[in-house]
Amino acid sequence: MTGMLAVSRAGHDRRRLYVIIREEDEYVYLADGRNRTVKEPKKKNKKHIQVIKKVRMEQPAGGYSDLEIKKTIKMYQEEANVEG
């Protein structure tokens, strides 16, 4: 699941897009590159997210960067607006 886009389905961040940067048991760690950075990811229960399987970021050797996460989310949002 790491590297995939996900939408929050519950909580105050509902409907917000994130990239899954780490996974542990029933939790995932999410970053959006802005409010939730790679250094300060959001811990969320897997039950409370919807994974978007169309988009997946490859993890670079140095790890994810906030800039690349922001670009990926922005590209997905632009494609979704064109399609919808």
Phi and psi restraints in degrees (range 20) as a CNS / XPLOR table:
assign (resid 1 and name C) (resid 2 and name N)
       (resid 2 and name CA) (resid 2 and name C) 1.0 -58.4 20.0 2
assign (resid 2 and name N) (resid 2 and name CA)
       (resid 2 and name C) (resid 3 and name N) 1.0 134.6 20.0 2
assign (resid 2 and name C) (resid 3 and name N)
       (resid 3 and name CA) (resid 3 and name C) 1.0 94.5 20.0 2
assign (resid 3 and name N) (resid 3 and name CA)
       (resid 3 and name C) (resid 4 and name N) 1.0 -9.3 20.0 2
assign (resid 3 and name C) (resid 4 and name N)
       (resid 4 and name CA) (resid 4 and name C) 1.0 -88.0 20.0 2
assign (resid 4 and name N) (resid 4 and name CA)
       (resid 4 and name C) (resid 5 and name N) 1.0 152.4 20.0 2
assign (resid 4 and name C) (resid 5 and name N)
       (resid 5 and name CA) (resid 5 and name C) 1.0 -76.7 20.0 2
assign (resid 5 and name N) (resid 5 and name CA)
       (resid 5 and name C) (resid 6 and name N) 1.0 149.1 20.0 2
assign (resid 5 and name C) (resid 6 and name N)
       (resid 6 and name CA) (resid 6 and name C) 1.0 -145.4 20.0 2
assign (resid 6 and name N) (resid 6 and name CA)
       (resid 6 and name C) (resid 7 and name N) 1.0 148.9 20.0 2
assign (resid 6 and name C) (resid 7 and name N)
       (resid 7 and name CA) (resid 7 and name C) 1.0 -111.2 20.0 2
assign (resid 7 and name N) (resid 7 and name CA)
       (resid 7 and name C) (resid 8 and name N) 1.0 132.3 20.0 2
assign (resid 7 and name C) (resid 8 and name N)
       (resid 8 and name CA) (resid 8 and name C) 1.0 -70.5 20.0 2
assign (resid 8 and name N) (resid 8 and name CA)
       (resid 8 and name C) (resid 9 and name N) 1.0 130.4 20.0 2
assign (resid 8 and name C) (resid 9 and name N)
       (resid 9 and name CA) (resid 9 and name C) 1.0 -104.5 20.0 2
assign (resid 9 and name N) (resid 9 and name CA)
       (resid 9 and name C) (resid 10 and name N) 1.0 -8.3 20.0 2
assign (resid 9 and name C) (resid 10 and name N)
       (resid 10 and name CA) (resid 10 and name C) 1.0 -147.9 20.0 2
assign (resid 10 and name N) (resid 10 and name CA)
       (resid 10 and name C) (resid 11 and name N) 1.0 153.7 20.0 2
assign (resid 10 and name C) (resid 11 and name N)
       (resid 11 and name CA) (resid 11 and name C) 1.0 100.2 20.0 2
assign (resid 11 and name N) (resid 11 and name CA)
       (resid 11 and name C) (resid 12 and name N) 1.0 -178.2 20.0 2
assign (resid 11 and name C) (resid 12 and name N)
       (resid 12 and name CA) (resid 12 and name C) 1.0 -69.2 20.0 2
assign (resid 12 and name N) (resid 12 and name CA)
       (resid 12 and name C) (resid 13 and name N) 1.0 -16.2 20.0 2
assign (resid 12 and name C) (resid 13 and name N)
       (resid 13 and name CA) (resid 13 and name C) 1.0 -98.4 20.0 2
assign (resid 13 and name N) (resid 13 and name CA)
       (resid 13 and name C) (resid 14 and name N) 1.0 19.2 20.0 2
assign (resid 13 and name C) (resid 14 and name N)
       (resid 14 and name CA) (resid 14 and name C) 1.0 -51.0 20.0 2
assign (resid 14 and name N) (resid 14 and name CA)
       (resid 14 and name C) (resid 15 and name N) 1.0 136.6 20.0 2
assign (resid 14 and name C) (resid 15 and name N)
       (resid 15 and name CA) (resid 15 and name C) 1.0 74.6 20.0 2
assign (resid 15 and name N) (resid 15 and name CA)
       (resid 15 and name C) (resid 16 and name N) 1.0 7.8 20.0 2
assign (resid 15 and name C) (resid 16 and name N)
       (resid 16 and name CA) (resid 16 and name C) 1.0 -87.4 20.0 2
assign (resid 16 and name N) (resid 16 and name CA)
       (resid 16 and name C) (resid 17 and name N) 1.0 141.9 20.0 2
assign (resid 16 and name C) (resid 17 and name N)
       (resid 17 and name CA) (resid 17 and name C) 1.0 -89.6 20.0 2
assign (resid 17 and name N) (resid 17 and name CA)
       (resid 17 and name C) (resid 18 and name N) 1.0 139.4 20.0 2
assign (resid 17 and name C) (resid 18 and name N)
       (resid 18 and name CA) (resid 18 and name C) 1.0 -139.7 20.0 2
assign (resid 18 and name N) (resid 18 and name CA)
       (resid 18 and name C) (resid 19 and name N) 1.0 167.6 20.0 2
assign (resid 18 and name C) (resid 19 and name N)
       (resid 19 and name CA) (resid 19 and name C) 1.0 -111.6 20.0 2
assign (resid 19 and name N) (resid 19 and name CA)
       (resid 19 and name C) (resid 20 and name N) 1.0 134.6 20.0 2
assign (resid 19 and name C) (resid 20 and name N)
       (resid 20 and name CA) (resid 20 and name C) 1.0 -78.7 20.0 2
assign (resid 20 and name N) (resid 20 and name CA)
       (resid 20 and name C) (resid 21 and name N) 1.0 117.0 20.0 2
assign (resid 20 and name C) (resid 21 and name N)
       (resid 21 and name CA) (resid 21 and name C) 1.0 -104.4 20.0 2
assign (resid 21 and name N) (resid 21 and name CA)
       (resid 21 and name C) (resid 22 and name N) 1.0 -16.1 20.0 2
assign (resid 21 and name C) (resid 22 and name N)
       (resid 22 and name CA) (resid 22 and name C) 1.0 -157.8 20.0 2
assign (resid 22 and name N) (resid 22 and name CA)
       (resid 22 and name C) (resid 23 and name N) 1.0 155.9 20.0 2
assign (resid 22 and name C) (resid 23 and name N)
       (resid 23 and name CA) (resid 23 and name C) 1.0 -138.2 20.0 2
assign (resid 23 and name N) (resid 23 and name CA)
       (resid 23 and name C) (resid 24 and name N) 1.0 133.7 20.0 2
assign (resid 23 and name C) (resid 24 and name N)
       (resid 24 and name CA) (resid 24 and name C) 1.0 -142.9 20.0 2
assign (resid 24 and name N) (resid 24 and name CA)
       (resid 24 and name C) (resid 25 and name N) 1.0 121.3 20.0 2
assign (resid 24 and name C) (resid 25 and name N)
       (resid 25 and name CA) (resid 25 and name C) 1.0 42.5 20.0 2
assign (resid 25 and name N) (resid 25 and name CA)
       (resid 25 and name C) (resid 26 and name N) 1.0 -113.8 20.0 2
assign (resid 25 and name C) (resid 26 and name N)
       (resid 26 and name CA) (resid 26 and name C) 1.0 -96.3 20.0 2
assign (resid 26 and name N) (resid 26 and name CA)
       (resid 26 and name C) (resid 27 and name N) 1.0 9.6 20.0 2
assign (resid 26 and name C) (resid 27 and name N)
       (resid 27 and name CA) (resid 27 and name C) 1.0 -117.5 20.0 2
assign (resid 27 and name N) (resid 27 and name CA)
       (resid 27 and name C) (resid 28 and name N) 1.0 153.4 20.0 2
assign (resid 27 and name C) (resid 28 and name N)
       (resid 28 and name CA) (resid 28 and name C) 1.0 -126.7 20.0 2
assign (resid 28 and name N) (resid 28 and name CA)
       (resid 28 and name C) (resid 29 and name N) 1.0 156.8 20.0 2
assign (resid 28 and name C) (resid 29 and name N)
       (resid 29 and name CA) (resid 29 and name C) 1.0 -113.3 20.0 2
assign (resid 29 and name N) (resid 29 and name CA)
       (resid 29 and name C) (resid 30 and name N) 1.0 124.8 20.0 2
assign (resid 29 and name C) (resid 30 and name N)
       (resid 30 and name CA) (resid 30 and name C) 1.0 -115.7 20.0 2
assign (resid 30 and name N) (resid 30 and name CA)
       (resid 30 and name C) (resid 31 and name N) 1.0 145.1 20.0 2
assign (resid 30 and name C) (resid 31 and name N)
       (resid 31 and name CA) (resid 31 and name C) 1.0 -136.5 20.0 2
assign (resid 31 and name N) (resid 31 and name CA)
       (resid 31 and name C) (resid 32 and name N) 1.0 146.2 20.0 2
assign (resid 31 and name C) (resid 32 and name N)
       (resid 32 and name CA) (resid 32 and name C) 1.0 -118.3 20.0 2
assign (resid 32 and name N) (resid 32 and name CA)
       (resid 32 and name C) (resid 33 and name N) 1.0 -1.5 20.0 2
assign (resid 32 and name C) (resid 33 and name N)
       (resid 33 and name CA) (resid 33 and name C) 1.0 83.0 20.0 2
assign (resid 33 and name N) (resid 33 and name CA)
       (resid 33 and name C) (resid 34 and name N) 1.0 -10.1 20.0 2
assign (resid 33 and name C) (resid 34 and name N)
       (resid 34 and name CA) (resid 34 and name C) 1.0 -116.0 20.0 2
assign (resid 34 and name N) (resid 34 and name CA)
       (resid 34 and name C) (resid 35 and name N) 1.0 -83.0 20.0 2
assign (resid 34 and name C) (resid 35 and name N)
       (resid 35 and name CA) (resid 35 and name C) 1.0 -74.4 20.0 2
assign (resid 35 and name N) (resid 35 and name CA)
       (resid 35 and name C) (resid 36 and name N) 1.0 -38.0 20.0 2
assign (resid 35 and name C) (resid 36 and name N)
       (resid 36 and name CA) (resid 36 and name C) 1.0 -113.8 20.0 2
assign (resid 36 and name N) (resid 36 and name CA)
       (resid 36 and name C) (resid 37 and name N) 1.0 103.3 20.0 2
assign (resid 36 and name C) (resid 37 and name N)
       (resid 37 and name CA) (resid 37 and name C) 1.0 -90.4 20.0 2
assign (resid 37 and name N) (resid 37 and name CA)
       (resid 37 and name C) (resid 38 and name N) 1.0 174.0 20.0 2
assign (resid 37 and name C) (resid 38 and name N)
       (resid 38 and name CA) (resid 38 and name C) 1.0 -62.8 20.0 2
assign (resid 38 and name N) (resid 38 and name CA)
       (resid 38 and name C) (resid 39 and name N) 1.0 -34.4 20.0 2
assign (resid 38 and name C) (resid 39 and name N)
       (resid 39 and name CA) (resid 39 and name C) 1.0 -76.9 20.0 2
assign (resid 39 and name N) (resid 39 and name CA)
       (resid 39 and name C) (resid 40 and name N) 1.0 -24.9 20.0 2
assign (resid 39 and name C) (resid 40 and name N)
       (resid 40 and name CA) (resid 40 and name C) 1.0 -129.0 20.0 2
assign (resid 40 and name N) (resid 40 and name CA)
       (resid 40 and name C) (resid 41 and name N) 1.0 65.8 20.0 2
assign (resid 40 and name C) (resid 41 and name N)
       (resid 41 and name CA) (resid 41 and name C) 1.0 -74.2 20.0 2
assign (resid 41 and name N) (resid 41 and name CA)
       (resid 41 and name C) (resid 42 and name N) 1.0 162.7 20.0 2
assign (resid 41 and name C) (resid 42 and name N)
       (resid 42 and name CA) (resid 42 and name C) 1.0 -91.1 20.0 2
assign (resid 42 and name N) (resid 42 and name CA)
       (resid 42 and name C) (resid 43 and name N) 1.0 127.5 20.0 2
assign (resid 42 and name C) (resid 43 and name N)
       (resid 43 and name CA) (resid 43 and name C) 1.0 -88.7 20.0 2
assign (resid 43 and name N) (resid 43 and name CA)
       (resid 43 and name C) (resid 44 and name N) 1.0 126.0 20.0 2
assign (resid 43 and name C) (resid 44 and name N)
       (resid 44 and name CA) (resid 44 and name C) 1.0 -141.7 20.0 2
assign (resid 44 and name N) (resid 44 and name CA)
       (resid 44 and name C) (resid 45 and name N) 1.0 143.8 20.0 2
assign (resid 44 and name C) (resid 45 and name N)
       (resid 45 and name CA) (resid 45 and name C) 1.0 -67.0 20.0 2
assign (resid 45 and name N) (resid 45 and name CA)
       (resid 45 and name C) (resid 46 and name N) 1.0 138.7 20.0 2
assign (resid 45 and name C) (resid 46 and name N)
       (resid 46 and name CA) (resid 46 and name C) 1.0 -59.1 20.0 2
assign (resid 46 and name N) (resid 46 and name CA)
       (resid 46 and name C) (resid 47 and name N) 1.0 -28.4 20.0 2
assign (resid 46 and name C) (resid 47 and name N)
       (resid 47 and name CA) (resid 47 and name C) 1.0 -66.6 20.0 2
assign (resid 47 and name N) (resid 47 and name CA)
       (resid 47 and name C) (resid 48 and name N) 1.0 -20.2 20.0 2
assign (resid 47 and name C) (resid 48 and name N)
       (resid 48 and name CA) (resid 48 and name C) 1.0 -100.0 20.0 2
assign (resid 48 and name N) (resid 48 and name CA)
       (resid 48 and name C) (resid 49 and name N) 1.0 14.5 20.0 2
assign (resid 48 and name C) (resid 49 and name N)
       (resid 49 and name CA) (resid 49 and name C) 1.0 -128.9 20.0 2
assign (resid 49 and name N) (resid 49 and name CA)
       (resid 49 and name C) (resid 50 and name N) 1.0 157.2 20.0 2
assign (resid 49 and name C) (resid 50 and name N)
       (resid 50 and name CA) (resid 50 and name C) 1.0 -118.3 20.0 2
assign (resid 50 and name N) (resid 50 and name CA)
       (resid 50 and name C) (resid 51 and name N) 1.0 116.8 20.0 2
assign (resid 50 and name C) (resid 51 and name N)
       (resid 51 and name CA) (resid 51 and name C) 1.0 -79.5 20.0 2
assign (resid 51 and name N) (resid 51 and name CA)
       (resid 51 and name C) (resid 52 and name N) 1.0 136.9 20.0 2
assign (resid 51 and name C) (resid 52 and name N)
       (resid 52 and name CA) (resid 52 and name C) 1.0 -100.6 20.0 2
assign (resid 52 and name N) (resid 52 and name CA)
       (resid 52 and name C) (resid 53 and name N) 1.0 106.7 20.0 2
assign (resid 52 and name C) (resid 53 and name N)
       (resid 53 and name CA) (resid 53 and name C) 1.0 -80.8 20.0 2
assign (resid 53 and name N) (resid 53 and name CA)
       (resid 53 and name C) (resid 54 and name N) 1.0 -9.9 20.0 2
assign (resid 53 and name C) (resid 54 and name N)
       (resid 54 and name CA) (resid 54 and name C) 1.0 -72.9 20.0 2
assign (resid 54 and name N) (resid 54 and name CA)
       (resid 54 and name C) (resid 55 and name N) 1.0 -24.4 20.0 2
assign (resid 54 and name C) (resid 55 and name N)
       (resid 55 and name CA) (resid 55 and name C) 1.0 -121.6 20.0 2
assign (resid 55 and name N) (resid 55 and name CA)
       (resid 55 and name C) (resid 56 and name N) 1.0 132.2 20.0 2
assign (resid 55 and name C) (resid 56 and name N)
       (resid 56 and name CA) (resid 56 and name C) 1.0 -144.2 20.0 2
assign (resid 56 and name N) (resid 56 and name CA)
       (resid 56 and name C) (resid 57 and name N) 1.0 129.0 20.0 2
assign (resid 56 and name C) (resid 57 and name N)
       (resid 57 and name CA) (resid 57 and name C) 1.0 -90.6 20.0 2
assign (resid 57 and name N) (resid 57 and name CA)
       (resid 57 and name C) (resid 58 and name N) 1.0 135.1 20.0 2
assign (resid 57 and name C) (resid 58 and name N)
       (resid 58 and name CA) (resid 58 and name C) 1.0 -80.0 20.0 2
assign (resid 58 and name N) (resid 58 and name CA)
       (resid 58 and name C) (resid 59 and name N) 1.0 138.0 20.0 2
assign (resid 58 and name C) (resid 59 and name N)
       (resid 59 and name CA) (resid 59 and name C) 1.0 -82.5 20.0 2
assign (resid 59 and name N) (resid 59 and name CA)
       (resid 59 and name C) (resid 60 and name N) 1.0 117.7 20.0 2
assign (resid 59 and name C) (resid 60 and name N)
       (resid 60 and name CA) (resid 60 and name C) 1.0 -68.9 20.0 2
assign (resid 60 and name N) (resid 60 and name CA)
       (resid 60 and name C) (resid 61 and name N) 1.0 163.7 20.0 2
assign (resid 60 and name C) (resid 61 and name N)
       (resid 61 and name CA) (resid 61 and name C) 1.0 -57.9 20.0 2
assign (resid 61 and name N) (resid 61 and name CA)
       (resid 61 and name C) (resid 62 and name N) 1.0 -36.4 20.0 2
assign (resid 61 and name C) (resid 62 and name N)
       (resid 62 and name CA) (resid 62 and name C) 1.0 -83.8 20.0 2
assign (resid 62 and name N) (resid 62 and name CA)
       (resid 62 and name C) (resid 63 and name N) 1.0 -0.6 20.0 2
assign (resid 62 and name C) (resid 63 and name N)
       (resid 63 and name CA) (resid 63 and name C) 1.0 95.4 20.0 2
assign (resid 63 and name N) (resid 63 and name CA)
       (resid 63 and name C) (resid 64 and name N) 1.0 175.7 20.0 2
assign (resid 63 and name C) (resid 64 and name N)
       (resid 64 and name CA) (resid 64 and name C) 1.0 -72.7 20.0 2
assign (resid 64 and name N) (resid 64 and name CA)
       (resid 64 and name C) (resid 65 and name N) 1.0 149.0 20.0 2
assign (resid 64 and name C) (resid 65 and name N)
       (resid 65 and name CA) (resid 65 and name C) 1.0 -115.9 20.0 2
assign (resid 65 and name N) (resid 65 and name CA)
       (resid 65 and name C) (resid 66 and name N) 1.0 149.3 20.0 2
assign (resid 65 and name C) (resid 66 and name N)
       (resid 66 and name CA) (resid 66 and name C) 1.0 -60.6 20.0 2
assign (resid 66 and name N) (resid 66 and name CA)
       (resid 66 and name C) (resid 67 and name N) 1.0 -37.4 20.0 2
assign (resid 66 and name C) (resid 67 and name N)
       (resid 67 and name CA) (resid 67 and name C) 1.0 -62.9 20.0 2
assign (resid 67 and name N) (resid 67 and name CA)
       (resid 67 and name C) (resid 68 and name N) 1.0 -45.1 20.0 2
assign (resid 67 and name C) (resid 68 and name N)
       (resid 68 and name CA) (resid 68 and name C) 1.0 -66.3 20.0 2
assign (resid 68 and name N) (resid 68 and name CA)
       (resid 68 and name C) (resid 69 and name N) 1.0 -37.0 20.0 2
assign (resid 68 and name C) (resid 69 and name N)
       (resid 69 and name CA) (resid 69 and name C) 1.0 -64.1 20.0 2
assign (resid 69 and name N) (resid 69 and name CA)
       (resid 69 and name C) (resid 70 and name N) 1.0 -45.9 20.0 2
assign (resid 69 and name C) (resid 70 and name N)
       (resid 70 and name CA) (resid 70 and name C) 1.0 -60.0 20.0 2
assign (resid 70 and name N) (resid 70 and name CA)
       (resid 70 and name C) (resid 71 and name N) 1.0 -42.9 20.0 2
assign (resid 70 and name C) (resid 71 and name N)
       (resid 71 and name CA) (resid 71 and name C) 1.0 -62.6 20.0 2
assign (resid 71 and name N) (resid 71 and name CA)
       (resid 71 and name C) (resid 72 and name N) 1.0 -44.0 20.0 2
assign (resid 71 and name C) (resid 72 and name N)
       (resid 72 and name CA) (resid 72 and name C) 1.0 -62.8 20.0 2
assign (resid 72 and name N) (resid 72 and name CA)
       (resid 72 and name C) (resid 73 and name N) 1.0 -44.8 20.0 2
assign (resid 72 and name C) (resid 73 and name N)
       (resid 73 and name CA) (resid 73 and name C) 1.0 -64.1 20.0 2
assign (resid 73 and name N) (resid 73 and name CA)
       (resid 73 and name C) (resid 74 and name N) 1.0 -43.8 20.0 2
assign (resid 73 and name C) (resid 74 and name N)
       (resid 74 and name CA) (resid 74 and name C) 1.0 -63.2 20.0 2
assign (resid 74 and name N) (resid 74 and name CA)
       (resid 74 and name C) (resid 75 and name N) 1.0 -43.9 20.0 2
assign (resid 74 and name C) (resid 75 and name N)
       (resid 75 and name CA) (resid 75 and name C) 1.0 -60.7 20.0 2
assign (resid 75 and name N) (resid 75 and name CA)
       (resid 75 and name C) (resid 76 and name N) 1.0 -42.6 20.0 2
assign (resid 75 and name C) (resid 76 and name N)
       (resid 76 and name CA) (resid 76 and name C) 1.0 -63.9 20.0 2
assign (resid 76 and name N) (resid 76 and name CA)
       (resid 76 and name C) (resid 77 and name N) 1.0 -42.9 20.0 2
assign (resid 76 and name C) (resid 77 and name N)
       (resid 77 and name CA) (resid 77 and name C) 1.0 -64.0 20.0 2
assign (resid 77 and name N) (resid 77 and name CA)
       (resid 77 and name C) (resid 78 and name N) 1.0 -39.7 20.0 2
assign (resid 77 and name C) (resid 78 and name N)
       (resid 78 and name CA) (resid 78 and name C) 1.0 -65.7 20.0 2
assign (resid 78 and name N) (resid 78 and name CA)
       (resid 78 and name C) (resid 79 and name N) 1.0 -41.2 20.0 2
assign (resid 78 and name C) (resid 79 and name N)
       (resid 79 and name CA) (resid 79 and name C) 1.0 -65.1 20.0 2
assign (resid 79 and name N) (resid 79 and name CA)
       (resid 79 and name C) (resid 80 and name N) 1.0 -40.6 20.0 2
assign (resid 79 and name C) (resid 80 and name N)
       (resid 80 and name CA) (resid 80 and name C) 1.0 -64.8 20.0 2
assign (resid 80 and name N) (resid 80 and name CA)
       (resid 80 and name C) (resid 81 and name N) 1.0 -37.3 20.0 2
assign (resid 80 and name C) (resid 81 and name N)
       (resid 81 and name CA) (resid 81 and name C) 1.0 -68.1 20.0 2
assign (resid 81 and name N) (resid 81 and name CA)
       (resid 81 and name C) (resid 82 and name N) 1.0 -36.7 20.0 2
assign (resid 81 and name C) (resid 82 and name N)
       (resid 82 and name CA) (resid 82 and name C) 1.0 -68.1 20.0 2
assign (resid 82 and name N) (resid 82 and name CA)
       (resid 82 and name C) (resid 83 and name N) 1.0 -42.7 20.0 2
assign (resid 82 and name C) (resid 83 and name N)
       (resid 83 and name CA) (resid 83 and name C) 1.0 -70.1 20.0 2
assign (resid 83 and name N) (resid 83 and name CA)
       (resid 83 and name C) (resid 84 and name N) 1.0 -38.9 20.0 2
